[in-house]
Amino acid sequence: MSDDAGADFSSLPRSAVLISFSGMDGAGKSTQIQMLCEQLSAAGHSLLQLAFWDHVVAFPRWRAGFSHKFLKSDGQVGTPERPANRNDKNNRAWYLLLGRSALFLFDAWKLRKIVERAQRDNVQFIIFDRYIYDQLATLPLESAWARAYARLVLRFTPKPDIAYVLDAEPEAARERKPEYPLDFLYRYRKSYHALANLGGLALIPPMSQEDVHRAIVRRVQTVTPSPVAPVEATA
């Protein structure tokens, strides 16, 4: 592992650094969040980890119940031997897009409140597993109306200091989490790329786990109040 992956995080941020991780299912977000949090904690920093679905989304029980009862989606991830057949965010019926667009406004409003509250918790890093970007990525951002709507939502959503989008090849992502069809994953990926351009997100290309971690660490060092000196690599 390179010097960057073992970087010295002894420089303290002046206020809480807000970091979000987004990307399609199977892109490796959970692994990278864990690696970064372990490194920051080992350096003595205080962290607050939040999951968008668990801590932010509006009406989560109603939404889960709707997917299960009306869309017949069981919410399972599946395995390579027994792939799941999800029918929720991959379903782009016009009435579902309209309903989601309304719900995402509630999500953005609640996210603003959650971030404001988290900033008062006297922690040095706030790290989100998924963010409003993951909601917006389910929209058909190849359409002008969807891009205009996304811009509207992003205008009053707290912008992270770093918003990572972990890119992944659709085939590789589906192999890790076989829950959505490939044609949807290709469209989903394009939506994340569009959001990276719309919102100035840090797009991390598909690489090895170690290389992705190094890219993440290098970006984190840029938001500390002074340059972070790397440590010497060990044999």
For each residue, the residues with C-beta under 8 A, 3 or more apart:
1: 5 6 210 213 214 233
2: 5 6 210 214 233
3: 6 7 230 231 232 233
4: 7 214 217 218 221 230
5: 1 2 210 213 214 217
6: 1 2 3 230 231 233 234
7: 3 4 39 217 218 220 221 228 229 230 231
8: 11 43 228 229 230 231
9: 39 40 43 45 220 221 224 228
10: 43 44 228
11: 8 224 225 226 227 228
12: 45 124 224 225
13: 16 17 124 125 223 224 225
14: 225
15: 119
16: 13 48 118 119 121 123 124 125 126
17: 13 124 125 126 161 162 220 223 224
18: 115 119 126 128 158 160 161 162
19: 36 125 126 127 128 160 161 162 163 164 220
20: 127 128 130 131 133 160 162 163 164
21: 29 32 33 127 128 129 130 131 164 166
22: 29 130 131 133 134 137 163 164 165 166 192 195 201
23: 27 28 29 134 164 165 166 167 168 192
24: 27 137 168 170 173 185 188 189 192
25: 77 173 177 179 180
26: 168 172 173 174 175 176 177
27: 23 24 166 167 168 173
28: 23 31 32 166 168 176 209 212
29: 21 22 23 32 33 129 130 166
30: 33 34 129
31: 28 34 35 209
32: 21 28 29 35 36 164 166 209 212 213 216
33: 21 29 30 36 37 49 127 129
34: 30 31 37 38
35: 31 32 38 39 213
36: 19 32 33 39 40 127 213 216 217 220
37: 33 34 40 41 47 49 127
38: 34 35 41 42
39: 7 9 35 36 42 43 217
40: 9 36 37 43 45 47 124 125
41: 37 38 44 45 47
42: 38 39
43: 8 9 10 39 40
44: 10 41
45: 9 12 40 41 124 125
46: 122 123 124 125
47: 37 40 41 123 124 125 126 127
48: 16 118 121 123 125 126 127
49: 33 37 127 129
50: 54 55 56 114 118 126 127 128 129
51: 54 55 128 129 130
52: 55 56 57 111 128 129 130 131 132 134 135
53: 56 57 60 130
54: 50 51 60
55: 50 51 52 114
56: 50 52 53 107 110 111 114
57: 52 53 60 63 107 110 135
58: 103 106 107 109 110
59: 62 63 103 106
60: 53 54 57 63 64
61: 64 65
62: 59 65 66
63: 57 59 60 66 67 103
64: 60 61 67 68 75
65: 61 62 68 69
66: 62 63 69 70 71
67: 63 64 70 71 73 75 87 88
68: 64 65 71 72 73 74 75
69: 65 66 72
70: 66 67
71: 66 67 68 87 88 91
72: 68 69 87
73: 67 68 86 87 88
74: 68 84 86
75: 64 67 68 86 88
76: 84 86 179
77: 25 84 177 178 179
78: 82 83 84 85 177 178 179
79: 82 83 178
80: 83 175 178
81:
82: 78 79
83: 78 79 80 178 179
84: 74 76 77 78 178 179
85: 78 179
86: 73 74 75 76 89 90 179 180
87: 67 71 72 73 90 91
88: 67 71 73 75 91
89: 86 138
90: 86 87 180 181 184 188
91: 71 87 88 96
92: 96 97 140
93: 96 97
94: 97 98
95: 98 99
96: 91 92 93 99 100
97: 92 93 94 100 101 139 140
98: 94 95 101 102
99: 95 96 102 103
100: 96 97 103 104 135 138 139
101: 97 98 104 105 139 149
102: 98 99 105 106
103: 58 59 63 99 100 106 107
104: 100 101 107 108 132 135 136 153
105: 101 102 108 109 153
106: 58 59 102 103 109 110
107: 56 57 58 103 104 110 111 132 135
108: 104 105 111 112 132 153 156 157
109: 58 105 106 112 113
110: 56 57 58 106 107 113 114
111: 52 56 107 108 114 115 131 132 157 158
112: 108 109 115 116 156 157 158
113: 109 110 116 117
114: 50 55 56 110 111 117 118
115: 18 111 112 118 119 126 158
116: 112 113 119 120 158
117: 113 114 120 121
118: 16 48 50 114 115 121 123 126
119: 15 16 18 115 116 126
120: 116 117
121: 16 48 117 118
122: 46
123: 16 46 47 48 118 126
124: 12 13 16 17 40 45 46 47
125: 13 16 17 19 40 45 46 47 48
126: 16 17 18 19 47 48 50 115 118 119 123
127: 19 20 21 33 36 37 47 48 49 50
128: 18 19 20 21 50 51 52 131 160
129: 21 29 30 33 49 50 51 52
130: 20 21 22 29 51 52 53 133 134
131: 20 21 22 52 111 128 134 160 163
132: 52 104 107 108 111 135 136 153 154 157
133: 20 22 130 136 137 163 165 192 195 199 201
134: 22 23 52 130 131 137 138
135: 52 57 100 104 107 132 138
136: 104 132 133 139 141 150 153 154 191 195
137: 22 24 133 134 141 188 191 192 195
138: 89 100 134 135 188 191
139: 97 100 101 136 143 146 149 150 191
140: 92 97 143 146 187 191
141: 136 137 146 147 150 190 191 194 195 198
142: 146 187 190 191 194
143: 139 140 146 147
144: 147 148
145: 148 149
146: 139 140 141 142 143 149 150
147: 141 143 144 150 151 194 198
148: 144 145 151 152
149: 101 139 145 146 152 153
150: 136 139 141 146 147 153 154 195 198 199
151: 147 148 154 155 198
152: 148 149 155 156
153: 104 105 108 132 136 149 150 156 157
154: 132 136 150 151 157 159 198 199
155: 151 152
156: 108 112 152 153
157: 108 111 112 132 153 154
158: 18 111 112 115 116
159: 154 163 199
160: 18 19 20 128 131 163
161: 17 18 19 223
162: 17 18 19 20 202 219 220 223
163: 19 20 22 131 133 159 160 199 200 201 202
164: 19 20 21 22 23 32 201 202 204 216 219
165: 22 23 133 192 195 196 201 202 203 204
166: 21 22 23 27 28 29 32 204 212
167: 23 27 189 192 193 203 204 205 206
168: 23 24 26 27 28 172 173 189 206
169: 172 173 206
170: 24 173 174 182 185 186 188 189
171: 174 175 182
172: 26 168 169 175 176 206
173: 24 25 26 27 168 169 170 176 177 185
174: 26 170 171 177 178 179 180 182 185
175: 26 80 171 172 178
176: 26 28 172 173
177: 25 26 77 78 173 174
178: 77 78 79 80 83 84 174 175
179: 25 76 77 78 83 84 85 86 174
180: 25 86 90 174 184 185 188
181: 90 184 185
182: 170 171 174 185 186
183: 186 187
184: 90 180 181 187 188
185: 24 170 173 174 180 181 182 188 189
186: 170 182 183 189 190
187: 140 142 183 184 190 191
188: 24 90 137 138 170 180 184 185 191 192
189: 24 167 168 170 185 186 192 193
190: 141 142 186 187 193 194
191: 136 137 138 139 140 141 142 187 188 194 195
192: 22 23 24 133 137 165 167 188 189 195 196 203
193: 167 189 190 196 197 203
194: 141 142 147 190 191 197 198
195: 22 133 136 137 141 150 165 191 192 198 199 201
196: 165 192 193 199 200 201 202 203
197: 193 194
198: 141 147 150 151 154 194 195
199: 133 150 154 159 163 195 196
200: 163 196
201: 22 133 163 164 165 195 196
202: 162 163 164 165 196 219
203: 165 167 192 193 196
204: 164 165 166 167 207 212 215 216
205: 167
206: 167 168 169 172
207: 204 211 212 215
208: 211 212
209: 28 31 32 212 213
210: 1 2 5 213 214
211: 207 208 214 215
212: 28 32 166 204 207 208 209 215 216
213: 1 5 32 35 36 209 210 216 217
214: 1 2 4 5 210 211 217 218
215: 204 207 211 212 218 219
216: 32 36 164 204 212 213 219 220
217: 4 5 7 36 39 213 214 220 221
218: 4 7 214 215 221 222
219: 162 164 202 215 216 222 223
220: 7 9 17 19 36 162 216 217 223 224
221: 4 7 9 217 218 224 227 228
222: 218 219
223: 13 17 161 162 219 220
224: 9 11 12 13 17 220 221 227 228
225: 11 12 13 14
226: 11
227: 11 221 224
228: 7 8 9 10 11 221 224
229: 7 8
230: 3 4 6 7 8
231: 3 6 7 8
232: 3
233: 1 2 3 6
234: 6
235:
